[in-house]
Amino acid sequence: MTELVTIFNQHPWLFVALSFVFAAVIGSFLNVVIHRLPVMMKRDWQQECNHYLAEYKKSVFEQNEKALNAPIDAFPEKYNLVVPGSACPKCKTNIKPMHNLPILGWLSLRGKCAACSNPISARYPIVELLTGGLVAFLAWHFGPTPEFVFTSILTFALVVLTGIDLDEMLLPDQITLPLLWLGLILNLSGTFVPMSDAIIGAAAGYLSLWSVFWGFKLLTGKDGMGYGDFKLLAVFGAWFGWQVLPLVILLSSLVGAIVGITMIAFKKLNQGTPIPFGPYIAVAGWIAMIWGESITQWYISTL
């Protein structure tokens, strides 16, 4: 391992290139997670509802057992992140391994299913290219270090959270909570910030948006954001300390406002229509992870 690190230090562009390829392959799997995890969660929710009805409305449940147990989707009964294999959503033809190659597979098919010519969403290669590009940048920025490994893991998770929130307006606890604990564990040894800063950051990240949420709700009677947003901001506080939180909140709010106003102006979005806030927190947090200190110092110097 030491020899490999030495080679990567001597040939940084080799490390960057290999990181891109590896991350693009991971990005292909992240597409699966983005698509399948919400389906799996909805199935779990359905089962919980069925058990609740069985407990409290047994007679009704017995009369409607078939309807209550009916699947909420058209996917196979055994459905997880591994099974079944990838298939065309229209004709259900299994996708060949060669066509599953990140980016190249989609390009070789010209964005269409080989069996039925149904269009394949361009989001698949975009996610793969984005994941590869982000991790390649981390490889250049951090080099072959533990920080590179940990920030790559965080980046993979942020890509998934962004995709799911855009599709479902949901930030799954199955991802945000492990990230929160991982950040705290890493900072036991001060990997990114002292442990005290990480603990304060996690608490402040959650409570800051929680306070905004309840203030908005008391004033308007509406939910301004979801609890997943609180947890995602707490993740960045746990990883990089309370010091990054003002920048993350400012950047995410600014970008979210610009995007929202632009979409309303071009009639792509009706006023009052909810939009996911998680992607903006993810982007702002990633920027703060890399340039947070530089941006803060620049801002202070302008005062």
N, C-alpha and C positions, 0 to 999 in steps of 0.2 A: 504493500500500500504506500509506503514511504517513497519507493522508487517511482510509482505512478504519479504521486503528487509532485515529485521533482520534475518529471517529464512535462507535466501540465504547467508548472511554473516556468520552465524553459521555453515552452511552446504554448503561450496563452491562447492563440487563435485555434489551436487544436482542441483545447478544453472548451472554448466557446462553441465551436462547431459540433463537437460531440454532445454538448449540453443541449444544443438546439434540436438535434436529432432525437435524443432521448426524451426531451420534453414534448416534442411533437407526437411521439408515440403515446406518451401519457395523455396528451391532449385528446387523442382518439378515444381513450377510455373515459376521459372526462365528459365527452359528448354523451356517452352511454349513461353516466351518472346523472347528468343534467336531465336527460329524458326519462330515465327509469325510476330514480329515487322518489319523485313526487307521486308516481303511480303506486309504488310500494307503500308509501305513507298513506295514501287515500284508501288502499285496501286494508291497512291496519286500522284506520279510523272506522271503516265500515264494519269490521269484525268487532270492534269495541262497542259500536252502536248496537249490533245484533245481540251481544252478550248483555248489554244493558236492558234491551227489550225483553230478552229471555228471563231476566231476573225480576223485572217489575211488571211486565205485561205478558206473562207466560201464555195465557189463552190466546191472545192476539197473535203472539209469535208463532204458536203451533198452527194457527189457521193460515198464516202467511209465510211459513218457513221458507218455502221455495223462492218467493219474491225477495225476502230479506237476505237470503244467501246468494242471490243472483250476483254475478260479478258486475262491478261498476264500470268495466271497460271491456274491450274486445281482445285483450291480451290473454295468453295461455295461463292456466291455473298456476303452474310453476313459473314464477317470474321474479327474477332478482337481477343483480348487476352482472351476473355471469350467464345465466340460462333464461331464455333461449338465446341462440346466436343471433347476430345482427341480420335483419331481413328488410326487404323493401316494404314500406308501410302500406303500399297499395296492393301489390300482387303477392306479397308474403314470400317471395323467392329469397332464399338464403344468399347473403352476399359472400362472394368468394374471398378467400384470404388475400389474394393479390389486389383485390379492389378495396380492401380494408386498410391498405397502406396509407399512412397519414399524408394528406395533401395530394400526393401523386395518384392515389386510387381515385379520388374525385375527379382530378384532371383527366385521367385516362378514360373515364366514363363520360367526360364532358358534361358532368353534372346531371346525368340521367341514369336510371336503372338499366342494367344490361338486358333484363328480361322484358320489361314492359315500357321502357323509355319514359317512365314517370319522372318528373324532375326531382332531384335530390337537393335538399336545402343547402345553400352556400354557407350556412352557418357552420357546418361540419369542418370544412377546411379552414374557415376563419378562426374557429376555436383552436384548431391544431396549430395554425400559423401564429396566432396570438400567444398561445402557451409557449411554443418554441422560442419566439422572439423575446418574451419577458424573461424566461429562464436563461437564455443566451446573454441577455444584458446583465442579469445577476452574476453569471459566470465571469463576465468581463469586470464587473464592479467589485466583487468579493474575492474572485480567484478560487482555487480549490481549498476552501476553508469550511469549518462547521457552519459558519454564518450563511454560506451559500446553500448548504443542504437545508437548513431550517427555513430560510426565506423562500426557497423553492417549494417546500411543502406548503407554506402559507399561500404562495402564489397559486398553486394548484387548487387549493380550497377556495380561494377568492374567485377564480374563474368559474368554478361550479356554482358558488353562491350567486354570482352575478347572473349566470344563465338561468338558474331556477327562479330567481326573483323577477327577472324580466318576463318569464313565462307564466309564473304562478302567483306572483306577489307574495312570496314566501321565502324565508331564510330558515332552513331546517335546523332544529336543535342538534340533530345528529352530526352536524358539521360545526356549528358555532361553539357549542359547549366544549367538545374536545379541543378545539383551537384555543379557547380561553384557558383551559387547564394546562395545555402544552406550553403556552406562553409563560404562565406562572412557574411551571417546573423548570423551564430553560433558564429563567432568571434567578433560580435558587443559587446558581453559580455566577450570576451576573453576566450571562451571555450577551445581552443587549443593554440592560439597565440594571441598577441595584434592585434587589427584591422589594424594598420598601416602595420604590417608585412604581414597580409593576402592580403591587397590591392596590396602591392609591389609584393608579391608572385604571385598573379593572373596575373598581368601585365608582370612580368619577365618570368613567365612560358610560356605564349603565345609568347611573343616577341623573346625569346631565340631560340625556334624551328622555328619560322617564319623567323628569320634572317638566320638560317642554310638552310632552304628550298630555300629561294631566292638566297643565295650565290651559292648553288649547282645548281640551275636552270640556273643562269647566266653563270656558268662555263661549264655545260654539256648540257643545253637545255632540261633536263629531270626533272620530279618531283621526289624528293627524299623521300617525305612522304606526308601524307594528312593533311588537316586542322584540322581534328578530333584529331590528335596527339597533335597539339598545345593546343587545348582546354582541353585535358585530363591532360597535364602537368600543365596547368593553374589551374585545379581543385585542384591538390595537393598543389600548391602554395597558393590557397585561403584557404584551410583547415589547412595547417600546416606551412605556412609562407615561405618566400623566402629562408630561411636557408636550407630547405630540397632539394631544386632544384638541386644543384650540385651533391648530392648523387644519386638522382633519375636519372638524365641524365647519370651519370657515370655507374651505375648498369645496366640500361636498354640498353645502348649502348654495354656494355661488354657482357651481356648475349645474346643480339641479334646477335652480331658478332660471338660469340662461336657457337650458334645454326646454324646460316647461313653457316658458314665455315664447320661445321660438316656435315650438310645436303648436301652441295656441294661435300664434300670429299667422302661421301657414295652414291653419285649420286641420292639422293632423291630430289635434287633441281638443276636446271640449273643456271649457272652463269648469272646474269642479271634479273632473275625472281623476281618480287617484292614479298616481304613478309610483313605481317602486323607488325607494330611496336607497336601498342596499347597494346597488351598483355604484352610486356616487360616493358612498362611504368607502367602498372597496377601492375605487380609483384614487380617492383622496388619501386613504391610508397607505396605499402602495407608494404614492408619490412622497408622502411623509417619511416612509421607511427609508427611501433612498436620499432624498434631498431635504428632509425636514429641518435638520440643523442649519443647513446653508440658507434656506428660505427664512428661517427665524432670525438668523444673524443679519441677513440683508435687510429685513424689515426693521430690526432694532437700529441699524445704522442709518436708516432714513428718518428716524424720529428726531 
